Amino acid sequence: MIGHILNKIQKQGHYTMRDEIKSGKEVIDEFFAEIMNIEGVDKKTVEKLTSLYSEGKLTDTNIQNVMEQLLQEELDTTEEKDGKD
């Protein structure tokens, strides 16, 4: 009886809470699929983090290493620009 009522509600365009619950993996997958669409996001950072995630290597240590690498690249670029002025 309850199942029949829930199905009827669903067909009318109303969704039950059960239909809206996503797994943790689904939420994270969706986040990484949409992260590039966030206004003002640093593309290089997102590319690195997305790459780590897709490779199954999204760990604290790897994130820290990538952030340090990106920081060093930015510092090197800044120093090059300052040296040319």
Residue frames as a rotation matrix with the C-alpha (Angstrom) as fourth column:
MET 1
0.565 0.825 0.000 0.00
0.825 -0.565 0.000 0.00
0.000 0.000 -1.000 0.00
ILE 2
0.535 -0.433 -0.726 2.69
0.092 -0.824 0.559 2.52
-0.840 -0.366 -0.401 1.00
GLY 3
-0.544 -0.778 0.315 4.79
0.367 0.118 0.923 1.58
-0.755 0.617 0.221 -2.04
HIS 4
-0.127 0.613 0.780 1.79
0.989 0.015 0.149 2.24
0.079 0.790 -0.608 -4.29
ILE 5
0.828 0.433 -0.357 1.26
0.497 -0.860 0.111 5.68
-0.260 -0.270 -0.927 -2.73
LEU 6
0.128 -0.873 -0.471 4.95
0.029 -0.472 0.881 6.57
-0.991 -0.126 -0.035 -3.09
ASN 7
-0.605 -0.314 0.732 4.93
0.678 0.280 0.680 5.51
-0.419 0.907 0.043 -6.74
LYS 8
0.336 0.830 0.445 1.84
0.933 -0.359 -0.035 7.64
0.131 0.427 -0.895 -7.35
ILE 9
0.757 -0.133 -0.640 3.45
0.192 -0.890 0.413 10.66
-0.625 -0.435 -0.648 -5.69
GLN 10
-0.292 -0.956 0.026 6.60
0.213 -0.038 0.976 10.12
-0.932 0.291 0.215 -7.73
LYS 11
-0.389 0.212 0.896 4.64
0.915 0.197 0.351 9.99
-0.102 0.957 -0.271 -10.99
GLN 12
0.705 0.706 0.070 2.99
0.708 -0.706 -0.006 13.31
0.045 0.054 -0.998 -10.12
GLY 13
0.353 -0.651 0.672 6.41
0.198 -0.650 -0.734 14.97
0.915 0.392 -0.100 -10.00
HIS 14
0.651 -0.156 0.743 6.95
-0.740 -0.348 0.575 14.77
0.169 -0.924 -0.342 -6.26
TYR 15
0.094 -0.722 -0.686 10.03
-0.182 0.665 -0.724 12.98
0.979 0.193 -0.069 -5.15
THR 16
0.951 0.165 -0.262 10.69
0.198 0.328 0.924 11.15
0.238 -0.930 0.279 -1.99
MET 17
0.630 -0.754 0.187 13.76
-0.700 -0.447 0.557 11.78
-0.336 -0.482 -0.809 0.12
ARG 18
0.362 -0.464 0.809 15.07
0.184 0.886 0.426 8.39
-0.914 -0.006 0.406 -0.97
ASP 19
0.699 -0.029 0.714 15.28
0.714 0.084 -0.695 9.61
-0.040 0.996 0.079 -4.58
GLU 20
0.873 -0.322 0.365 17.38
-0.211 -0.926 -0.312 12.63
0.439 0.196 -0.877 -3.63
ILE 21
0.668 -0.652 0.359 20.02
-0.379 0.116 0.918 10.87
-0.640 -0.749 -0.170 -1.54
LYS 22
0.713 -0.543 -0.444 23.31
-0.398 0.208 -0.894 10.38
0.577 0.814 -0.068 -3.31
SER 23
0.730 -0.565 -0.384 26.26
0.681 0.647 0.344 8.30
0.054 -0.513 0.857 -2.29
GLY 24
0.511 -0.639 -0.575 29.45
0.052 -0.645 0.762 10.02
-0.858 -0.419 -0.296 -1.19
LYS 25
-0.485 -0.712 0.509 31.13
0.530 0.224 0.818 8.95
-0.696 0.666 0.269 -4.43
GLU 26
0.102 0.610 0.786 28.28
0.982 -0.186 0.017 10.42
0.156 0.770 -0.619 -6.49
VAL 27
0.901 0.217 -0.376 28.59
0.327 -0.909 0.258 13.74
-0.286 -0.356 -0.890 -4.66
ILE 28
0.119 -0.950 -0.289 32.37
-0.001 -0.291 0.957 13.86
-0.993 -0.113 -0.035 -5.15
ASP 29
-0.434 -0.219 0.874 32.09
0.808 0.335 0.485 12.81
-0.399 0.916 0.032 -8.81
GLU 30
0.521 0.725 0.451 29.55
0.835 -0.542 -0.093 15.57
0.177 0.425 -0.888 -9.38
PHE 31
0.746 -0.315 -0.586 31.76
0.113 -0.808 0.578 18.10
-0.656 -0.497 -0.568 -7.59
PHE 32
-0.291 -0.957 0.016 34.77
0.136 -0.025 0.990 17.30
-0.947 0.290 0.137 -9.77
ALA 33
-0.251 0.284 0.926 32.62
0.959 0.200 0.199 17.30
-0.129 0.938 -0.322 -12.91
GLU 34
0.646 0.666 0.373 31.36
0.694 -0.716 0.076 20.81
0.318 0.210 -0.925 -12.11
ILE 35
0.359 -0.510 -0.782 34.35
0.690 -0.418 0.590 22.43
-0.628 -0.752 0.201 -10.39
MET 36
-0.657 -0.651 0.380 35.63
0.728 -0.417 0.544 24.09
-0.195 0.634 0.748 -13.58
ASN 37
-0.079 0.740 0.668 32.32
0.680 -0.450 0.579 25.96
0.729 0.500 -0.467 -13.84
ILE 38
0.485 0.209 -0.849 32.90
0.836 -0.396 0.380 27.78
-0.257 -0.894 -0.367 -10.56
GLU 39
0.805 -0.119 0.582 33.55
0.209 -0.860 -0.465 31.45
0.556 0.496 -0.667 -11.20
GLY 40
0.610 -0.629 0.482 37.06
-0.737 -0.673 0.054 32.61
0.290 -0.388 -0.875 -10.32
VAL 41
0.856 -0.293 0.427 38.50
-0.004 0.820 0.573 29.14
-0.518 -0.492 0.700 -9.82
ASP 42
0.039 -0.927 -0.374 42.19
-0.841 -0.233 0.489 28.68
-0.540 0.296 -0.788 -10.62
LYS 43
0.734 0.355 -0.578 42.28
-0.660 0.572 -0.487 26.39
0.158 0.739 0.654 -13.66
LYS 44
-0.146 -0.874 -0.463 45.73
-0.548 0.461 -0.698 24.94
0.824 0.152 -0.546 -12.96
THR 45
-0.706 -0.072 0.704 44.76
-0.695 0.258 -0.671 24.03
-0.133 -0.963 -0.232 -9.40
VAL 46
0.312 0.919 0.241 41.52
-0.770 0.393 -0.503 22.42
-0.557 -0.029 0.830 -10.52
GLU 47
0.551 -0.152 -0.821 43.28
-0.653 0.535 -0.537 20.44
0.521 0.831 0.195 -13.25
LYS 48
-0.549 -0.833 -0.076 45.82
-0.549 0.427 -0.719 19.09
0.631 -0.353 -0.691 -10.76
LEU 49
-0.590 0.383 0.711 43.19
-0.665 0.268 -0.697 18.18
-0.457 -0.884 0.096 -8.15
THR 50
0.529 0.817 -0.228 40.89
-0.787 0.372 -0.493 16.62
-0.318 0.440 0.840 -10.75
SER 51
0.195 -0.572 -0.797 43.79
-0.630 0.550 -0.548 14.60
0.752 0.609 -0.253 -12.10
LEU 52
-0.807 -0.486 0.336 44.67
-0.551 0.412 -0.726 13.33
0.214 -0.771 -0.600 -8.62
TYR 53
-0.163 0.839 0.518 41.04
-0.737 0.245 -0.630 12.38
-0.656 -0.485 0.579 -8.03
SER 54
0.664 0.480 -0.573 40.63
-0.747 0.445 -0.493 10.54
0.018 0.756 0.655 -11.32
GLU 55
-0.072 -0.785 -0.615 43.88
-0.500 0.562 -0.659 8.64
0.863 0.260 -0.433 -10.68
GLY 56
0.737 0.424 -0.526 42.70
0.229 0.576 0.784 7.65
0.636 -0.699 0.328 -7.20
LYS 57
-0.178 -0.922 -0.344 45.56
0.839 0.041 -0.542 9.60
0.514 -0.385 0.767 -5.63
LEU 58
0.125 0.308 0.943 43.67
-0.139 -0.936 0.323 12.38
0.982 -0.171 -0.074 -3.85
THR 59
0.347 -0.136 -0.928 45.46
0.874 0.406 0.267 12.20
0.340 -0.904 0.260 -0.50
ASP 60
0.920 -0.032 -0.391 46.56
0.198 -0.822 0.534 14.90
-0.339 -0.569 -0.749 1.93
THR 61
0.056 -0.998 -0.040 50.20
0.280 -0.023 0.960 14.37
-0.958 -0.065 0.278 0.99
ASN 62
-0.374 -0.184 0.909 49.58
0.911 0.110 0.397 14.48
-0.173 0.977 0.127 -2.77
ILE 63
0.679 0.647 0.347 47.39
0.678 -0.734 0.042 17.59
0.282 0.207 -0.937 -2.46
GLN 64
0.754 -0.458 -0.470 50.10
0.071 -0.655 0.752 19.32
-0.653 -0.601 -0.461 -0.42
ASN 65
-0.258 -0.897 0.360 52.78
0.516 0.187 0.836 18.33
-0.817 0.401 0.415 -2.95
VAL 66
-0.068 0.320 0.945 50.70
0.982 -0.148 0.121 19.62
0.179 0.936 -0.304 -5.86
MET 67
0.899 0.437 -0.042 49.95
0.434 -0.871 0.231 22.90
0.064 -0.226 -0.972 -4.07
GLU 68
0.400 -0.842 -0.362 53.65
0.099 -0.353 0.930 23.39
-0.911 -0.408 -0.058 -3.30
GLN 69
-0.397 -0.514 0.761 54.51
0.785 0.240 0.571 22.64
-0.476 0.824 0.308 -6.94
LEU 70
0.327 0.612 0.720 51.95
0.873 -0.488 0.018 25.16
0.362 0.622 -0.694 -8.19
LEU 71
0.915 -0.047 -0.400 53.19
0.197 -0.813 0.549 27.77
-0.351 -0.581 -0.734 -5.71
GLN 72
-0.008 -1.000 -0.025 56.79
0.300 -0.026 0.953 27.24
-0.954 0.000 0.300 -6.82
GLU 73
-0.269 -0.018 0.963 55.79
0.961 0.053 0.270 27.54
-0.056 0.998 0.003 -10.49
GLU 74
0.735 0.609 0.298 53.99
0.610 -0.786 0.102 30.81
0.296 0.107 -0.949 -9.72
LEU 75
0.703 -0.554 -0.446 57.00
0.080 -0.562 0.824 32.15
-0.707 -0.615 -0.350 -7.79
ASP 76
-0.289 -0.831 0.476 59.34
0.617 0.218 0.756 31.19
-0.732 0.512 0.450 -10.63
THR 77
0.055 0.413 0.909 57.08
0.960 -0.271 0.065 32.95
0.274 0.869 -0.412 -13.15
THR 78
0.941 0.310 -0.136 56.91
0.338 -0.869 0.360 36.06
-0.006 -0.385 -0.923 -10.96
GLU 79
0.321 -0.908 -0.269 60.71
0.176 -0.221 0.959 36.13
-0.930 -0.355 0.089 -10.55
GLU 80
-0.333 -0.412 0.848 61.17
0.884 0.176 0.432 35.79
-0.327 0.894 0.306 -14.32
LYS 81
0.476 0.611 0.632 58.82
0.771 -0.636 0.034 38.72
0.423 0.471 -0.774 -14.93
ASP 82
0.920 -0.167 -0.354 60.58
0.125 -0.731 0.670 40.83
-0.371 -0.661 -0.652 -12.27
GLY 83
0.028 -0.991 0.128 63.97
0.449 0.126 0.885 40.03
-0.893 0.033 0.448 -13.80
LYS 84
-0.193 -0.032 0.981 62.85
0.980 -0.047 0.191 41.27
0.040 0.998 0.041 -17.22
ASP 85
0.785 0.606 0.132 61.63
0.594 -0.796 0.118 44.64
0.176 -0.014 -0.984 -15.92
